[in-house]
């Protein structure tokens, strides 16, 4: 009976440790996906801005709103 309890305790510790590792990995994976998506958005925006400035011979003037 004591051996069964020891094995159950070991199994519970293994499950807890595995769950902790999987949770940490999931958080890191999510952060990497967010970073990649933002990087792609920046690339798309810069591509559009580059195309516009090339069409204007590189002359782009920022216009600030009247305040």
PyMOL CGO cylinders between C-alpha atoms (Angstrom):
from pymol import cmd
from pymol.cgo import CYLINDER

trace = [
    CYLINDER, 0.00, 0.00, 0.00, 2.86, 2.41, 0.81, 0.3, 1, 1, 1, 1, 1, 1,
    CYLINDER, 2.86, 2.41, 0.81, 4.49, 1.73, -2.56, 0.3, 1, 1, 1, 1, 1, 1,
    CYLINDER, 4.49, 1.73, -2.56, 1.23, 2.57, -4.32, 0.3, 1, 1, 1, 1, 1, 1,
    CYLINDER, 1.23, 2.57, -4.32, 1.08, 5.90, -2.52, 0.3, 1, 1, 1, 1, 1, 1,
    CYLINDER, 1.08, 5.90, -2.52, 4.69, 6.66, -3.43, 0.3, 1, 1, 1, 1, 1, 1,
    CYLINDER, 4.69, 6.66, -3.43, 4.03, 5.88, -7.09, 0.3, 1, 1, 1, 1, 1, 1,
    CYLINDER, 4.03, 5.88, -7.09, 0.87, 7.99, -7.03, 0.3, 1, 1, 1, 1, 1, 1,
    CYLINDER, 0.87, 7.99, -7.03, 2.84, 10.90, -5.54, 0.3, 1, 1, 1, 1, 1, 1,
    CYLINDER, 2.84, 10.90, -5.54, 5.55, 10.54, -8.19, 0.3, 1, 1, 1, 1, 1, 1,
    CYLINDER, 5.55, 10.54, -8.19, 2.95, 10.42, -10.95, 0.3, 1, 1, 1, 1, 1, 1,
    CYLINDER, 2.95, 10.42, -10.95, 1.18, 13.51, -9.57, 0.3, 1, 1, 1, 1, 1, 1,
    CYLINDER, 1.18, 13.51, -9.57, 4.49, 15.41, -9.43, 0.3, 1, 1, 1, 1, 1, 1,
    CYLINDER, 4.49, 15.41, -9.43, 5.28, 14.38, -13.01, 0.3, 1, 1, 1, 1, 1, 1,
    CYLINDER, 5.28, 14.38, -13.01, 1.88, 15.53, -14.24, 0.3, 1, 1, 1, 1, 1, 1,
    CYLINDER, 1.88, 15.53, -14.24, 2.21, 18.84, -12.40, 0.3, 1, 1, 1, 1, 1, 1,
    CYLINDER, 2.21, 18.84, -12.40, 5.69, 19.44, -13.82, 0.3, 1, 1, 1, 1, 1, 1,
    CYLINDER, 5.69, 19.44, -13.82, 4.59, 18.51, -17.33, 0.3, 1, 1, 1, 1, 1, 1,
    CYLINDER, 4.59, 18.51, -17.33, 1.58, 20.82, -17.10, 0.3, 1, 1, 1, 1, 1, 1,
    CYLINDER, 1.58, 20.82, -17.10, 3.81, 23.67, -15.98, 0.3, 1, 1, 1, 1, 1, 1,
    CYLINDER, 3.81, 23.67, -15.98, 6.20, 23.12, -18.89, 0.3, 1, 1, 1, 1, 1, 1,
    CYLINDER, 6.20, 23.12, -18.89, 3.38, 22.91, -21.42, 0.3, 1, 1, 1, 1, 1, 1,
    CYLINDER, 3.38, 22.91, -21.42, 1.85, 26.12, -20.07, 0.3, 1, 1, 1, 1, 1, 1,
    CYLINDER, 1.85, 26.12, -20.07, 5.16, 27.98, -20.34, 0.3, 1, 1, 1, 1, 1, 1,
    CYLINDER, 5.16, 27.98, -20.34, 5.67, 26.68, -23.86, 0.3, 1, 1, 1, 1, 1, 1,
    CYLINDER, 5.67, 26.68, -23.86, 2.17, 27.75, -24.87, 0.3, 1, 1, 1, 1, 1, 1,
    CYLINDER, 2.17, 27.75, -24.87, 2.80, 31.28, -23.56, 0.3, 1, 1, 1, 1, 1, 1,
    CYLINDER, 2.80, 31.28, -23.56, 6.06, 31.52, -25.49, 0.3, 1, 1, 1, 1, 1, 1,
    CYLINDER, 6.06, 31.52, -25.49, 4.40, 30.20, -28.65, 0.3, 1, 1, 1, 1, 1, 1,
    CYLINDER, 4.40, 30.20, -28.65, 1.62, 32.78, -28.36, 0.3, 1, 1, 1, 1, 1, 1,
    CYLINDER, 1.62, 32.78, -28.36, 4.13, 35.61, -27.89, 0.3, 1, 1, 1, 1, 1, 1,
    CYLINDER, 4.13, 35.61, -27.89, 6.05, 34.48, -30.98, 0.3, 1, 1, 1, 1, 1, 1,
    CYLINDER, 6.05, 34.48, -30.98, 2.88, 34.40, -33.06, 0.3, 1, 1, 1, 1, 1, 1,
    CYLINDER, 2.88, 34.40, -33.06, 1.93, 37.92, -31.96, 0.3, 1, 1, 1, 1, 1, 1,
    CYLINDER, 1.93, 37.92, -31.96, 5.42, 39.17, -32.81, 0.3, 1, 1, 1, 1, 1, 1,
    CYLINDER, 5.42, 39.17, -32.81, 5.33, 37.52, -36.27, 0.3, 1, 1, 1, 1, 1, 1,
    CYLINDER, 5.33, 37.52, -36.27, 1.91, 38.99, -37.06, 0.3, 1, 1, 1, 1, 1, 1,
    CYLINDER, 1.91, 38.99, -37.06, 3.03, 42.49, -36.08, 0.3, 1, 1, 1, 1, 1, 1,
    CYLINDER, 3.03, 42.49, -36.08, 6.17, 42.07, -38.15, 0.3, 1, 1, 1, 1, 1, 1,
    CYLINDER, 6.17, 42.07, -38.15, 4.09, 41.07, -41.19, 0.3, 1, 1, 1, 1, 1, 1,
    CYLINDER, 4.09, 41.07, -41.19, 1.78, 44.06, -40.70, 0.3, 1, 1, 1, 1, 1, 1,
    CYLINDER, 1.78, 44.06, -40.70, 4.76, 46.42, -40.54, 0.3, 1, 1, 1, 1, 1, 1,
    CYLINDER, 4.76, 46.42, -40.54, 6.16, 44.90, -43.72, 0.3, 1, 1, 1, 1, 1, 1,
    CYLINDER, 6.16, 44.90, -43.72, 2.83, 45.33, -45.54, 0.3, 1, 1, 1, 1, 1, 1,
    CYLINDER, 2.83, 45.33, -45.54, 2.52, 48.94, -44.40, 0.3, 1, 1, 1, 1, 1, 1,
    CYLINDER, 2.52, 48.94, -44.40, 6.09, 49.76, -45.44, 0.3, 1, 1, 1, 1, 1, 1,
    CYLINDER, 6.09, 49.76, -45.44, 5.47, 48.12, -48.83, 0.3, 1, 1, 1, 1, 1, 1,
    CYLINDER, 5.47, 48.12, -48.83, 2.43, 50.34, -49.41, 0.3, 1, 1, 1, 1, 1, 1,
    CYLINDER, 2.43, 50.34, -49.41, 4.26, 53.47, -48.25, 0.3, 1, 1, 1, 1, 1, 1,
    CYLINDER, 4.26, 53.47, -48.25, 7.24, 52.63, -50.48, 0.3, 1, 1, 1, 1, 1, 1,
    CYLINDER, 7.24, 52.63, -50.48, 4.95, 52.17, -53.48, 0.3, 1, 1, 1, 1, 1, 1,
    CYLINDER, 4.95, 52.17, -53.48, 3.24, 55.51, -52.83, 0.3, 1, 1, 1, 1, 1, 1,
    CYLINDER, 3.24, 55.51, -52.83, 6.50, 57.41, -52.40, 0.3, 1, 1, 1, 1, 1, 1,
    CYLINDER, 6.50, 57.41, -52.40, 7.92, 55.88, -55.58, 0.3, 1, 1, 1, 1, 1, 1,
    CYLINDER, 7.92, 55.88, -55.58, 4.83, 57.04, -57.44, 0.3, 1, 1, 1, 1, 1, 1,
    CYLINDER, 4.83, 57.04, -57.44, 5.39, 60.55, -56.10, 0.3, 1, 1, 1, 1, 1, 1,
    CYLINDER, 5.39, 60.55, -56.10, 9.09, 60.55, -57.02, 0.3, 1, 1, 1, 1, 1, 1,
    CYLINDER, 9.09, 60.55, -57.02, 9.93, 60.29, -53.34, 0.3, 1, 1, 1, 1, 1, 1,
    CYLINDER, 9.93, 60.29, -53.34, 8.08, 63.46, -52.38, 0.3, 1, 1, 1, 1, 1, 1,
    CYLINDER, 8.08, 63.46, -52.38, 5.69, 62.82, -49.52, 0.3, 1, 1, 1, 1, 1, 1,
    CYLINDER, 5.69, 62.82, -49.52, 4.62, 65.66, -47.28, 0.3, 1, 1, 1, 1, 1, 1,
    CYLINDER, 4.62, 65.66, -47.28, 2.99, 64.88, -43.95, 0.3, 1, 1, 1, 1, 1, 1,
    CYLINDER, 2.99, 64.88, -43.95, -0.11, 66.95, -43.30, 0.3, 1, 1, 1, 1, 1, 1,
    CYLINDER, -0.11, 66.95, -43.30, -0.96, 67.64, -39.68, 0.3, 1, 1, 1, 1, 1, 1,
    CYLINDER, -0.96, 67.64, -39.68, -4.56, 68.35, -38.73, 0.3, 1, 1, 1, 1, 1, 1,
    CYLINDER, -4.56, 68.35, -38.73, -5.45, 71.87, -37.71, 0.3, 1, 1, 1, 1, 1, 1,
    CYLINDER, -5.45, 71.87, -37.71, -5.67, 72.12, -33.96, 0.3, 1, 1, 1, 1, 1, 1,
]
cmd.load_cgo(trace, "trace")
